[in-house]
Amino acid sequence: MISNISTTKTNAKRFLLDFQLLNDSKTPSNKNESELALNIIRNLECIQLDPIAAVERNHHLVLQARQPNYRVEILEKLISNRHLFEYVANAACIIPIEDFPKFKIIQDFYINTIHTSTQSLNEIMEKVMDQMMKSEPLPSRALKSDKIVKGYWDNAKPTTKETTLALNILFDLGKITVAKRNGNEKFYTATENHVPKSFLNERSNISINDSKEALIRKYMKAYRIFDFEDPRFGWFKTTAKERIAIRDKLLHQGIVIPVDIKNVKRQYYILTEDVEKLETSDEYTDCSTVKFLPPLDNLLWRRSRIEDLFNFSYKWEIYFPESKREFGYYAMPILYGDKLIGRIDPKYLRKSNILQIKLLQIESHIKIDSKLLNELRKALKQFAVFHKAKNIVIETTSPKSLIKKISI
């Protein structure tokens, strides 16, 4: 068994950015648009969904940061063509279809924990399933019901439409899935209509223990540099004692190896198969372009790792009262090479086709030279093109002098 290995923050960052496909030289380019987007999702293991639409939604922004010419229609087509499915991973995520069997442990969790009061919905759930089996994918609005019930997310009083709760339960149980998206509208169908039979059979035959191990491995491949302090290590709830047991087993099997990162107190780990890539990461030429990362980008999932490796503190202020926001409602970190250098708070004004930059902020220790200014301009123009915006309006910058230098 290999003992601890040591590395620097720079090596660790470049290694991580390579796997996150945020280094342009590591993003495959010899594929058509759909193949490239699918390849990105497979490399990342999954991408997180979010309905917030200050600009384009998170899942599209994740792909646009890695595929500059990406269009939202590409992802929608990949879903309807049965290359992807939606389920719970880091949160609600889009996942490669071949990984469907690995999530049996999550489905089993819902089978055992969904409140027994939902048994009163058996009749409506049967009706919904009957529709899902026989028809084309349906949006929730197509399921008519005026009956209000108490959803398992409701607090004091019932506020949930009966069919909405039925859809959520059936989705959590893996009986239905999203087969089509039109913008933010989801169209559901029976899982067996969307997931190829071979993967359904694999899901039926896989044991809960094998499902757990497969999901842990998928988690580790998604993070690449990880710690065992995450209470959702493996994307299912664990206690500290359980995580220690998982860690010790992985170490004993030689699957993972501890990594000591210079000037970082937290103990990190990588897959043993990645050791050579980590040790040679300083040989790679890191990307020097500017990229705007959405708040739920894969790189940002573990905030403590961002602070440890990038010396950058990031909080998504969307749920803060406006008076307590420092950087804005939808502030997105700015990646420049292997550094997080600031934030941009964008809003797309759809009626006027204007990309409004409410704040463009660069950290005080970052040197703002002509190269950085050029890369910022390029990234802003590319971001505007992606949103089909006709104009870019920058309202405020930090430092204040930046607004005169960044004119577009």
PLY file of the C-alpha trace (Angstrom):
ply
format ascii 1.0
element vertex 408
property float x
property float y
property float z
element edge 407
property int vertex1
property int vertex2
end_header
0.00 0.00 0.00
1.36 3.42 -0.99
1.98 5.86 1.87
0.97 9.52 1.88
2.09 11.63 -1.04
2.84 15.35 -0.89
2.06 18.10 -3.33
1.69 21.87 -3.58
-1.46 23.94 -3.88
-0.53 24.82 -7.46
-0.21 21.18 -8.48
-3.42 20.27 -6.67
-5.32 23.10 -8.36
-4.09 22.26 -11.84
-4.83 18.58 -11.30
-8.35 19.48 -10.19
-8.95 21.93 -13.04
-7.79 19.33 -15.57
-10.37 16.84 -14.33
-13.00 19.56 -14.11
-12.30 20.35 -17.80
-11.65 23.99 -16.94
-8.25 23.88 -18.59
-8.95 24.39 -22.30
-6.18 22.02 -23.34
-7.92 19.19 -21.45
-11.37 19.64 -22.99
-11.84 17.27 -25.95
-12.57 19.19 -29.16
-12.63 16.50 -31.84
-16.33 15.72 -31.37
-19.58 17.22 -32.58
-21.51 19.52 -30.23
-23.74 16.84 -28.70
-20.91 14.34 -28.25
-18.76 17.01 -26.62
-21.48 18.01 -24.15
-22.18 14.36 -23.30
-18.46 13.71 -22.87
-18.22 16.66 -20.47
-21.10 15.35 -18.34
-19.55 11.88 -18.29
-16.19 13.32 -17.21
-17.81 15.43 -14.50
-20.02 12.43 -13.49
-23.12 14.68 -13.31
-24.13 18.35 -13.37
-26.42 20.06 -10.90
-29.86 21.37 -11.83
-31.26 24.64 -10.57
-34.36 26.61 -11.66
-33.01 30.11 -10.84
-32.85 32.12 -14.07
-31.11 35.44 -13.32
-29.12 34.49 -16.40
-29.25 31.03 -18.01
-29.77 28.20 -15.53
-26.92 26.55 -13.64
-26.80 23.29 -15.63
-26.42 25.18 -18.89
-23.80 27.52 -17.42
-21.70 24.55 -16.25
-21.52 23.31 -19.84
-20.98 26.78 -21.34
-17.94 27.34 -19.08
-16.37 24.23 -20.63
-17.83 24.35 -24.14
-17.85 27.99 -25.32
-20.15 27.34 -28.29
-22.64 25.35 -26.22
-26.38 25.92 -26.82
-29.20 24.97 -24.42
-30.86 22.88 -27.13
-27.94 20.43 -26.98
-28.70 19.32 -23.42
-32.43 19.12 -24.07
-31.76 16.87 -27.07
-29.41 14.61 -25.07
-32.15 14.10 -22.48
-34.90 13.33 -25.00
-32.55 10.96 -26.87
-32.14 8.90 -23.68
-28.45 9.65 -23.11
-29.15 11.24 -19.71
-31.53 10.93 -16.78
-32.35 13.11 -13.79
-32.04 12.04 -10.18
-30.54 12.97 -6.81
-26.72 13.01 -6.66
-25.02 16.11 -5.25
-28.59 17.45 -5.31
-31.01 17.28 -8.25
-28.66 16.42 -11.10
-28.43 15.37 -14.74
-26.56 12.06 -14.93
-25.32 9.77 -17.74
-27.95 7.08 -18.38
-25.47 4.22 -17.94
-25.12 5.18 -14.27
-28.81 4.52 -13.55
-28.20 1.21 -11.67
-25.76 2.84 -9.24
-28.56 4.87 -7.65
-30.47 1.85 -6.35
-29.24 2.66 -2.82
-30.86 6.12 -3.00
-34.12 4.68 -4.34
-34.03 2.08 -1.55
-33.59 4.89 0.98
-36.74 6.61 -0.30
-38.68 3.34 -0.26
-37.85 2.97 3.44
-38.22 6.60 4.56
-41.05 8.26 2.64
-43.77 8.96 5.17
-46.46 6.29 5.52
-49.17 8.94 5.12
-48.43 8.84 1.41
-50.20 5.49 1.31
-53.41 7.47 1.01
-52.13 8.53 -2.42
-51.98 5.00 -3.78
-55.01 5.48 -5.98
-53.82 8.73 -7.59
-50.28 7.31 -7.93
-51.67 4.32 -9.81
-53.58 6.64 -12.14
-50.47 8.76 -12.74
-48.39 5.67 -13.47
-51.03 4.42 -15.89
-50.85 7.72 -17.80
-47.06 7.69 -17.76
-46.93 4.18 -19.19
-49.33 4.82 -22.05
-48.73 8.39 -23.19
-45.99 10.62 -24.50
-43.97 12.41 -21.78
-46.30 14.68 -19.80
-45.70 17.95 -17.92
-47.11 18.22 -14.40
-49.72 20.73 -15.63
-51.30 17.97 -17.73
-52.28 16.10 -14.55
-55.53 17.64 -13.39
-56.37 17.76 -9.70
-57.83 20.39 -7.40
-57.24 18.37 -4.25
-54.67 19.85 -1.84
-52.73 17.49 0.44
-49.83 17.79 2.85
-46.54 17.11 1.08
-43.67 15.70 3.11
-41.92 19.06 2.62
-44.91 21.06 3.97
-44.76 22.43 7.50
-47.98 23.28 9.31
-50.76 23.00 6.75
-51.34 21.25 3.41
-50.27 23.39 0.43
-49.40 20.78 -2.21
-51.50 19.64 -5.15
-52.24 15.92 -4.91
-50.77 15.13 -8.33
-47.61 17.15 -7.56
-46.95 15.06 -4.47
-47.66 11.85 -6.41
-45.16 12.91 -9.10
-42.48 13.68 -6.50
-42.92 10.37 -4.72
-42.89 8.35 -7.95
-39.76 10.23 -9.06
-37.96 9.64 -5.75
-38.84 5.95 -5.92
-37.35 5.74 -9.42
-40.67 4.76 -11.03
-40.86 7.83 -13.28
-38.19 10.11 -14.68
-37.78 13.25 -16.76
-37.75 12.29 -20.43
-37.85 15.77 -21.91
-37.17 19.39 -20.98
-38.47 22.54 -22.57
-36.66 25.36 -20.80
-37.47 24.81 -17.14
-40.56 22.69 -17.81
-40.13 18.97 -17.15
-41.96 16.22 -19.01
-42.28 12.93 -17.14
-42.62 9.35 -18.28
-42.42 5.88 -16.75
-38.78 5.04 -16.10
-38.99 1.93 -18.27
-39.96 4.14 -21.22
-36.79 6.22 -20.90
-34.08 4.00 -19.41
-32.79 1.23 -21.74
-33.79 -2.28 -20.69
-30.19 -3.37 -20.07
-29.76 -0.71 -17.36
-33.15 -1.55 -15.82
-32.07 -5.18 -15.59
-28.75 -4.15 -14.08
-30.59 -2.06 -11.47
-32.77 -5.07 -10.61
-29.78 -7.36 -10.16
-27.32 -5.09 -8.37
-27.12 -5.52 -4.60
-27.55 -2.57 -2.26
-23.94 -2.98 -1.11
-22.60 -3.00 -4.69
-24.79 0.03 -5.46
-23.32 1.82 -2.42
-19.75 1.05 -3.47
-20.42 2.13 -7.07
-21.94 5.42 -5.90
-19.02 6.11 -3.55
-16.63 5.58 -6.45
-18.69 7.89 -8.65
-18.60 10.53 -5.91
-14.81 10.27 -5.61
-14.39 10.55 -9.39
-16.62 13.63 -9.41
-14.55 15.35 -6.69
-11.07 13.85 -7.47
-9.63 15.66 -4.44
-11.87 14.88 -1.48
-12.05 14.61 2.28
-14.09 12.39 4.54
-15.69 15.20 6.54
-18.59 15.55 4.08
-21.76 14.21 5.80
-23.02 13.24 2.34
-19.92 11.40 1.24
-21.09 9.11 -1.56
-24.22 11.27 -1.95
-26.09 9.52 0.82
-26.30 10.51 4.48
-23.51 9.13 6.66
-22.33 9.53 10.24
-18.73 10.40 11.10
-18.24 6.82 12.32
-19.54 5.42 9.02
-17.26 7.70 7.01
-14.23 6.58 9.02
-15.15 2.97 8.26
-15.53 3.77 4.54
-12.19 5.60 4.53
-10.35 2.79 6.31
-11.76 0.18 3.95
-10.77 2.20 0.88
-7.27 2.72 2.29
-6.92 -0.97 3.11
-8.01 -1.91 -0.42
-5.52 0.56 -1.87
-8.27 2.43 -3.73
-7.47 5.83 -2.20
-4.32 7.48 -0.92
-3.85 10.44 1.49
-2.50 13.65 -0.04
-0.64 16.18 2.09
-1.00 19.59 0.44
1.59 22.14 1.52
0.13 24.86 3.76
-3.23 23.07 3.97
-4.24 21.61 7.35
-7.15 19.48 6.14
-6.35 15.90 5.12
-7.28 15.24 1.51
-7.34 12.04 -0.53
-7.29 11.04 -4.18
-7.89 7.81 -6.07
-4.67 5.77 -6.24
-5.13 5.55 -10.01
-4.73 9.36 -10.14
-1.35 9.56 -8.39
0.70 9.87 -11.58
-1.61 12.57 -12.92
-1.25 14.57 -9.72
2.51 14.21 -9.70
2.82 15.43 -13.30
0.16 18.14 -13.16
2.79 20.90 -12.98
3.94 19.86 -16.47
0.62 20.92 -17.97
0.22 24.40 -19.33
-2.70 25.83 -17.43
-5.42 27.73 -19.23
-5.13 31.51 -19.02
-8.64 32.36 -20.22
-11.35 33.85 -18.03
-14.37 31.71 -17.19
-17.46 32.62 -15.19
-18.49 29.73 -12.93
-22.15 29.39 -11.90
-22.91 29.16 -8.16
-23.49 25.39 -8.31
-20.61 24.54 -10.61
-18.96 21.18 -9.87
-15.71 22.89 -8.89
-17.54 24.82 -6.16
-19.45 21.95 -4.55
-17.10 21.75 -1.56
-16.65 25.32 -0.31
-13.98 24.32 2.22
-11.86 22.88 -0.62
-12.12 26.17 -2.51
-10.85 28.04 0.54
-8.05 25.53 1.14
-6.74 25.35 -2.44
-7.70 28.67 -4.00
-7.59 30.94 -0.92
-11.00 32.14 -2.03
-14.14 32.48 0.08
-17.40 32.06 -1.77
-20.95 32.21 -0.51
-23.99 32.16 -2.74
-25.88 35.19 -1.50
-29.16 34.45 -3.28
-30.89 33.57 0.00
-29.39 36.46 1.96
-31.53 39.56 2.63
-30.54 42.21 0.09
-29.08 44.41 2.84
-26.62 41.63 3.76
-25.37 40.85 0.26
-21.81 41.87 -0.39
-21.43 40.75 -4.00
-24.98 40.30 -5.30
-27.93 38.00 -5.90
-26.27 35.74 -8.49
-22.58 36.48 -7.97
-20.47 34.01 -9.97
-16.77 33.36 -9.24
-14.30 34.38 -11.95
-11.68 31.76 -12.83
-8.50 33.05 -14.48
-5.95 30.37 -15.21
-5.63 28.45 -11.95
-6.85 31.31 -9.75
-10.26 32.49 -8.58
-9.84 36.24 -8.90
-13.21 37.78 -8.15
-16.93 37.72 -8.87
-19.43 38.86 -11.45
-23.11 39.47 -10.65
-24.96 39.21 -13.98
-28.61 39.53 -14.94
-30.05 38.95 -18.37
-32.82 41.43 -19.16
-34.75 39.27 -21.61
-37.21 41.88 -22.89
-34.47 44.33 -23.87
-31.80 41.70 -24.74
-29.30 43.35 -22.39
-26.71 41.53 -20.30
-26.57 43.64 -17.15
-23.46 43.33 -15.00
-24.54 44.68 -11.66
-21.05 44.14 -10.23
-17.69 43.14 -11.66
-15.36 42.62 -8.71
-11.67 41.72 -8.76
-9.85 40.80 -5.54
-7.54 43.56 -4.27
-4.36 41.44 -4.52
-4.89 40.66 -8.23
-2.86 42.69 -10.72
-5.17 44.11 -13.39
-2.95 44.25 -16.46
-3.73 44.43 -20.18
-3.80 40.63 -20.54
-6.41 40.21 -17.81
-8.49 43.07 -19.22
-8.46 41.47 -22.67
-9.50 38.11 -21.26
-12.30 39.72 -19.24
-13.61 41.47 -22.36
-13.51 38.22 -24.35
-15.35 36.32 -21.62
-18.01 39.02 -21.28
-18.61 39.08 -25.03
-18.80 35.28 -25.16
-21.21 35.26 -22.21
-23.38 37.82 -24.00
-23.38 35.80 -27.23
-24.42 32.69 -25.31
-27.40 34.61 -23.91
-28.12 36.21 -27.31
-27.78 39.62 -25.68
-27.34 42.61 -27.98
-25.64 44.84 -25.42
-23.58 44.58 -22.23
-24.08 47.17 -19.49
-21.61 47.22 -16.60
-23.08 49.12 -13.66
-20.43 48.87 -10.92
-16.90 47.59 -10.60
-14.51 46.96 -7.74
-12.03 48.54 -7.82
-13.98 51.57 -9.12
-11.20 52.41 -11.59
-11.86 49.13 -13.43
-15.03 50.43 -15.06
-13.08 52.83 -17.27
-10.55 50.18 -18.27
-13.04 47.46 -19.10
-15.20 49.41 -21.55
-16.65 47.12 -24.24
0 1
1 2
2 3
3 4
4 5
5 6
6 7
7 8
8 9
9 10
10 11
11 12
12 13
13 14
14 15
15 16
16 17
17 18
18 19
19 20
20 21
21 22
22 23
23 24
24 25
25 26
26 27
27 28
28 29
29 30
30 31
31 32
32 33
33 34
34 35
35 36
36 37
37 38
38 39
39 40
40 41
41 42
42 43
43 44
44 45
45 46
46 47
47 48
48 49
49 50
50 51
51 52
52 53
53 54
54 55
55 56
56 57
57 58
58 59
59 60
60 61
61 62
62 63
63 64
64 65
65 66
66 67
67 68
68 69
69 70
70 71
71 72
72 73
73 74
74 75
75 76
76 77
77 78
78 79
79 80
80 81
81 82
82 83
83 84
84 85
85 86
86 87
87 88
88 89
89 90
90 91
91 92
92 93
93 94
94 95
95 96
96 97
97 98
98 99
99 100
100 101
101 102
102 103
103 104
104 105
105 106
106 107
107 108
108 109
109 110
110 111
111 112
112 113
113 114
114 115
115 116
116 117
117 118
118 119
119 120
120 121
121 122
122 123
123 124
124 125
125 126
126 127
127 128
128 129
129 130
130 131
131 132
132 133
133 134
134 135
135 136
136 137
137 138
138 139
139 140
140 141
141 142
142 143
143 144
144 145
145 146
146 147
147 148
148 149
149 150
150 151
151 152
152 153
153 154
154 155
155 156
156 157
157 158
158 159
159 160
160 161
161 162
162 163
163 164
164 165
165 166
166 167
167 168
168 169
169 170
170 171
171 172
172 173
173 174
174 175
175 176
176 177
177 178
178 179
179 180
180 181
181 182
182 183
183 184
184 185
185 186
186 187
187 188
188 189
189 190
190 191
191 192
192 193
193 194
194 195
195 196
196 197
197 198
198 199
199 200
200 201
201 202
202 203
203 204
204 205
205 206
206 207
207 208
208 209
209 210
210 211
211 212
212 213
213 214
214 215
215 216
216 217
217 218
218 219
219 220
220 221
221 222
222 223
223 224
224 225
225 226
226 227
227 228
228 229
229 230
230 231
231 232
232 233
233 234
234 235
235 236
236 237
237 238
238 239
239 240
240 241
241 242
242 243
243 244
244 245
245 246
246 247
247 248
248 249
249 250
250 251
251 252
252 253
253 254
254 255
255 256
256 257
257 258
258 259
259 260
260 261
261 262
262 263
263 264
264 265
265 266
266 267
267 268
268 269
269 270
270 271
271 272
272 273
273 274
274 275
275 276
276 277
277 278
278 279
279 280
280 281
281 282
282 283
283 284
284 285
285 286
286 287
287 288
288 289
289 290
290 291
291 292
292 293
293 294
294 295
295 296
296 297
297 298
298 299
299 300
300 301
301 302
302 303
303 304
304 305
305 306
306 307
307 308
308 309
309 310
310 311
311 312
312 313
313 314
314 315
315 316
316 317
317 318
318 319
319 320
320 321
321 322
322 323
323 324
324 325
325 326
326 327
327 328
328 329
329 330
330 331
331 332
332 333
333 334
334 335
335 336
336 337
337 338
338 339
339 340
340 341
341 342
342 343
343 344
344 345
345 346
346 347
347 348
348 349
349 350
350 351
351 352
352 353
353 354
354 355
355 356
356 357
357 358
358 359
359 360
360 361
361 362
362 363
363 364
364 365
365 366
366 367
367 368
368 369
369 370
370 371
371 372
372 373
373 374
374 375
375 376
376 377
377 378
378 379
379 380
380 381
381 382
382 383
383 384
384 385
385 386
386 387
387 388
388 389
389 390
390 391
391 392
392 393
393 394
394 395
395 396
396 397
397 398
398 399
399 400
400 401
401 402
402 403
403 404
404 405
405 406
406 407
